Amino acid sequence: MQPDTEKFRLRTFVETLRRIGELEQIDEPVALAELSLRIEASTTAKLFTCVGPQKYHIAAGVAAGRKRLAAAFGVAEREAVHEYMRRLGTPQPVVEVPSADAPVHAVVVTGEDIDLNTLPFHLQHEFDGGVYISTGIDFSVDPATGRRNIGCRRLMLRGRDTMQANLTSESDLKRAYTASVQRGERYPVTFVIGSSPLDFLAATQRQPVDEFDLLAAIRGEPTAMVRGITNGIPVPADAELTIEGYFDELGYREIEGPYGEFYGFYGPPHTDPVFHVTAITHRHDVLHHTLQHSGKLIARADGSNLAALSTEVSVWRALRAARIEPVAVHAAPASNGRPHVRVALREPRPGQARAVISALFALPVVKQVVVVDEDVDVCNDDEVLWAMNARFRADRDLIVTPGLPANYADPMAEDRTIAKVGFDCTKAAPADRPIDEVRAFSVPLAPQRRSASVREALASGPRFFSELLVALGSSDGREIAMELQTLREAGELERMPSGAWYLR
Ligand SMILES: Cc1cc2nc3c(=O)[nH]c(=O)nc-3n(C[C@H](O)[C@H](O)[C@H](O)COP(=O)(O)O)c2cc1C
């Protein structure tokens, strides 16, 4: 059976987002130059249906939230990381289909007809070096080794048939391209625009595996791929649009950038290679795709939310390797999804919170670790701040380790190192915790009349007021206070140090 070429297309996912209340549709005309401001201000994904003079349909922010990513996996929010891990361990095949069966080859533009001005490149941050498409996923097959690679790369408009891409940071594509320049050869690549968030997760993994297979695994289904018309590189047949071509053999030679980066600052201008376009292909009803890479609120960026999910996978794996099973893990998108990590433990043994902190300091991207007890929701900033106040003493529970390797983009790094910090906000749990160490909040009660009177309910031992309320099947409580008063007047009632009531 042929894989379904509608299920993972971007337009289908946008409809999923609409169904779960995560999408706002904007039908009024929006200029390309105002697009980014609208996206950055938005708390939902956006579907613009009238952008620029060409009236483009453009989706934005489709991966910018855990609810959206969970929807891409088809699971509940808290399950997304577990489903992601399950799929990473379950291979799926790539199935090659002919061009005629590939919706992304419905329209093919080659030769003199190629004009990148027909695509919605737009200015994204105030001081960016030019107009960009920010959602490129590059597919390549290294001619020297046969290795199949994917990654995300921003694309800067340069001319009718040339673009620039940023290949300065360490990456598999950079290594393969640099080797091809040394051989004096061009390096063929196809950029895919308009993809499921799942494909972005695959593209941002740096694994020593066949990354086309990795993409199929993360989709959780066999994936149809079609060979490029002009460069033979396979790409998902269900994509919205592709730009085929090659990086030329002349190497790093032109300035690209600056461009807003994931830490919230500009990446400086770099010397980068030039990409030559040999074909543009797209669906008949192509849906264009953009995302904000940086911004004032980094938590709203697609990249932060994608990174958070992948960081959580690394954290679960690192802790399980250290024989620690956390209750919950959270990487905060507000920190760009990498540096700030929280872990909840069930009744941690003495020293276990510190063991978590030192295990996670070994992860290059993690810089701050907060460890809490399981009664604190690691995804809730208010609860975590409560624990950082109520269960933390800076002179005893703070761990600072300087001189560890820094993330390459960390703006606070010096000599490529950074100091990492751990907050042990766990509170040792004595078997019989005194009342002033018990958290105070209301809980749902399930009154079910098991005792006929307060005296009968107290006959088996001390009870808190709420336990009396449940045992008497009461949904009020004032009548219980009156019965207690009667027992008190009869000289039969006492209180425990905890405040529980008991019979003399
Ligand atoms: C939206 C987005 C845009 C990105 N743009 C770039 C980029 O322009 N250049 C780059 O080197 N990395 C970029 N990255 C990070 C790479 O995609 C990531 O490091 C990837 O693992 C590289 O793949 P590779 O090592 O298989 O080549 C981007 C990531 C995201 C999420």
The ligand as a MOL file (V3000), in Angstrom:
LIG
                    3D

  0  0  0     0  0            999 V3000
M  V30 BEGIN CTAB
M  V30 COUNTS 31 33 0 0 0
M  V30 BEGIN ATOM
M  V30 1 C 14.1000 26.8700 12.4850 0
M  V30 2 C 15.5360 26.4650 12.5180 0
M  V30 3 C 16.4600 27.0960 11.6980 0
M  V30 4 C 17.7920 26.7320 11.7230 0
M  V30 5 N 18.6740 27.3480 10.8920 0
M  V30 6 C 19.9590 26.9730 10.8760 0
M  V30 7 C 20.8810 27.5800 9.9830 0
M  V30 8 O 20.5280 28.4610 9.2200 0
M  V30 9 N 22.1640 27.1560 10.0130 0
M  V30 10 C 22.5820 26.1550 10.8530 0
M  V30 11 O 23.7710 25.8000 10.8230 0
M  V30 12 N 21.7330 25.5660 11.7040 0
M  V30 13 C 20.4360 25.9320 11.7350 0
M  V30 14 N 19.5650 25.3250 12.5860 0
M  V30 15 C 20.0440 24.2140 13.4290 0
M  V30 16 C 20.2770 22.9610 12.5950 0
M  V30 17 O 19.1480 22.6490 11.8310 0
M  V30 18 C 20.6100 21.7530 13.4730 0
M  V30 19 O 21.8380 22.0030 14.1180 0
M  V30 20 C 20.6870 20.4710 12.6890 0
M  V30 21 O 20.8590 19.4000 13.5760 0
M  V30 22 C 21.8250 20.4450 11.6950 0
M  V30 23 O 21.7040 19.2710 10.9380 0
M  V30 24 P 22.9450 18.4460 10.4110 0
M  V30 25 O 24.0270 18.4280 11.4700 0
M  V30 26 O 22.3680 17.0680 10.1700 0
M  V30 27 O 23.4150 19.0690 9.1440 0
M  V30 28 C 18.2220 25.6920 12.5930 0
M  V30 29 C 17.2880 25.0680 13.4320 0
M  V30 30 C 15.9670 25.4530 13.4050 0
M  V30 31 C 14.9860 24.7690 14.3110 0
M  V30 END ATOM
M  V30 BEGIN BOND
M  V30 1 1 1 2
M  V30 2 1 2 3
M  V30 3 2 2 30
M  V30 4 2 3 4
M  V30 5 1 4 5
M  V30 6 1 4 28
M  V30 7 2 5 6
M  V30 8 1 6 7
M  V30 9 1 6 13
M  V30 10 2 7 8
M  V30 11 1 7 9
M  V30 12 1 9 10
M  V30 13 2 10 11
M  V30 14 1 10 12
M  V30 15 2 12 13
M  V30 16 1 13 14
M  V30 17 1 14 15
M  V30 18 1 14 28
M  V30 19 1 15 16
M  V30 20 1 16 17
M  V30 21 1 16 18
M  V30 22 1 18 19
M  V30 23 1 18 20
M  V30 24 1 20 21
M  V30 25 1 20 22
M  V30 26 1 22 23
M  V30 27 1 23 24
M  V30 28 2 24 25
M  V30 29 1 24 26
M  V30 30 1 24 27
M  V30 31 2 28 29
M  V30 32 1 29 30
M  V30 33 1 30 31
M  V30 END BOND
M  V30 END CTAB
M  END
